[in-house]
Amino acid sequence: MGSLDMCIRKFHDQLGWGVRGALCRGTVYRSAGAIALAARGALSEDSLHCEHTIPLACLAGILRRRGPGMTVEALADLLLTGSVVTAMSREERHGPLRNRRACVPGGQVSTWSRTHPEFPKVAEDGILAQPGMRPFLRYAGTGIAVSFYPDGGDVAALTETLTWEEHQKRMRGFALYRAETYFGDGAAAPASP
């Protein structure tokens, strides 16, 4: 089936988070560029990019360290709530995201194309997760505005403060992202807020 990174990508594609076929319709985070494309009726596979806000290599690193011994339910919970994917325009992907920048004052300068200013610790050092890691910190200094699509809330103000734990809690508020929806006792899942 391929590398763990590609397996995660295929899982995300099945949820409608990818560009091919679904045009990122399953993503809950969307950039201003992606929202503008939708408003103009210009969504296409050529105009959109499925941005893994936490890069696949980082998620794969977490799974490699946590995976052995995890129940299927715990694995599903990690993939459903721990993945952070943002629909972006290709222009944003090939413009501001390609610029080298430090996401924290005095921090490492990078394009952060395959890494994250805080999540590399997870993949490289064997640390499972540090409390307070901030997924959207990766976009600091890009000028890219991101919204939480279900309520239209602006994530830009939270770029430096929204933690991975808060993201996971937010996602568990929707039945689609709760593992028990798929692995529960068969009872109907509660309605999403």
RALINRA-V142941 format. One record per residue. N is the residue number from 1. RES is the residue in one small letter. D_LAST is the distance of its C-alpha to the last C-alpha in Angstrom with 2 decimals. Layout:
N & RES & D_LAST
N & RES & D_LAST
//
This chain:
1 & m & 35.72
2 & g & 36.38
3 & s & 35.51
4 & l & 32.44
5 & d & 31.25
6 & m & 31.59
7 & c & 29.88
8 & i & 26.78
9 & r & 27.08
10 & k & 27.40
11 & f & 24.28
12 & h & 22.37
13 & d & 24.09
14 & q & 22.94
15 & l & 19.28
16 & g & 20.23
17 & w & 20.50
18 & g & 24.22
19 & v & 26.33
20 & r & 28.41
21 & g & 27.16
22 & a & 23.48
23 & l & 24.24
24 & c & 21.47
25 & r & 18.77
26 & g & 16.63
27 & t & 16.75
28 & v & 13.96
29 & y & 16.79
30 & r & 19.35
31 & s & 22.56
32 & a & 24.00
33 & g & 26.58
34 & a & 24.23
35 & i & 22.37
36 & a & 25.86
37 & l & 27.01
38 & a & 24.21
39 & a & 25.05
40 & r & 28.69
41 & g & 28.05
42 & a & 29.74
43 & l & 27.45
44 & s & 29.73
45 & e & 30.45
46 & d & 33.09
47 & s & 31.00
48 & l & 27.97
49 & h & 27.77
50 & c & 25.24
51 & e & 25.55
52 & h & 24.94
53 & t & 24.15
54 & i & 25.11
55 & p & 28.13
56 & l & 28.54
57 & a & 31.64
58 & c & 29.76
59 & l & 27.12
60 & a & 30.08
61 & g & 31.83
62 & i & 29.01
63 & l & 29.00
64 & r & 32.80
65 & r & 32.82
66 & r & 29.95
67 & g & 30.24
68 & p & 33.32
69 & g & 32.37
70 & m & 28.60
71 & t & 27.08
72 & v & 25.51
73 & e & 22.13
74 & a & 22.67
75 & l & 23.82
76 & a & 20.80
77 & d & 18.51
78 & l & 20.73
79 & l & 20.76
80 & l & 17.06
81 & t & 15.92
82 & g & 19.32
83 & s & 20.04
84 & v & 19.55
85 & v & 20.48
86 & t & 20.88
87 & a & 22.07
88 & m & 25.23
89 & s & 28.20
90 & r & 31.39
91 & e & 33.07
92 & e & 30.84
93 & r & 31.39
94 & h & 35.12
95 & g & 35.50
96 & p & 33.86
97 & l & 32.67
98 & r & 36.29
99 & n & 37.60
100 & r & 38.73
101 & r & 37.17
102 & a & 36.66
103 & c & 33.02
104 & v & 34.17
105 & p & 37.40
106 & g & 40.30
107 & g & 38.22
108 & q & 39.17
109 & v & 39.49
110 & s & 38.07
111 & t & 36.23
112 & w & 33.68
113 & s & 33.68
114 & r & 33.54
115 & t & 32.90
116 & h & 30.70
117 & p & 32.06
118 & e & 30.47
119 & f & 29.47
120 & p & 33.09
121 & k & 33.81
122 & v & 31.63
123 & a & 33.48
124 & e & 36.93
125 & d & 37.36
126 & g & 35.66
127 & i & 33.25
128 & l & 30.03
129 & a & 27.80
130 & q & 28.53
131 & p & 26.08
132 & g & 24.96
133 & m & 25.60
134 & r & 24.09
135 & p & 23.17
136 & f & 23.43
137 & l & 26.77
138 & r & 28.31
139 & y & 27.88
140 & a & 29.58
141 & g & 32.57
142 & t & 31.63
143 & g & 30.32
144 & i & 27.46
145 & a & 24.35
146 & v & 21.02
147 & s & 17.62
148 & f & 14.11
149 & y & 13.58
150 & p & 9.86
151 & d & 10.53
152 & g & 14.31
153 & g & 14.87
154 & d & 18.40
155 & v & 18.99
156 & a & 22.72
157 & a & 22.74
158 & l & 21.23
159 & t & 23.67
160 & e & 25.75
161 & t & 23.28
162 & l & 19.97
163 & t & 20.78
164 & w & 20.15
165 & e & 18.70
166 & e & 16.15
167 & h & 15.31
168 & q & 15.02
169 & k & 12.74
170 & r & 10.44
171 & m & 10.73
172 & r & 10.22
173 & g & 6.54
174 & f & 6.63
175 & a & 8.82
176 & l & 11.29
177 & y & 12.28
178 & r & 12.82
179 & a & 16.49
180 & e & 16.18
181 & t & 14.59
182 & y & 18.08
183 & f & 20.28
184 & g & 18.99
185 & d & 21.16
186 & g & 20.39
187 & a & 17.93
188 & a & 14.91
189 & a & 11.89
190 & p & 8.98
191 & a & 6.43
192 & s & 3.80
193 & p & 0.00
//
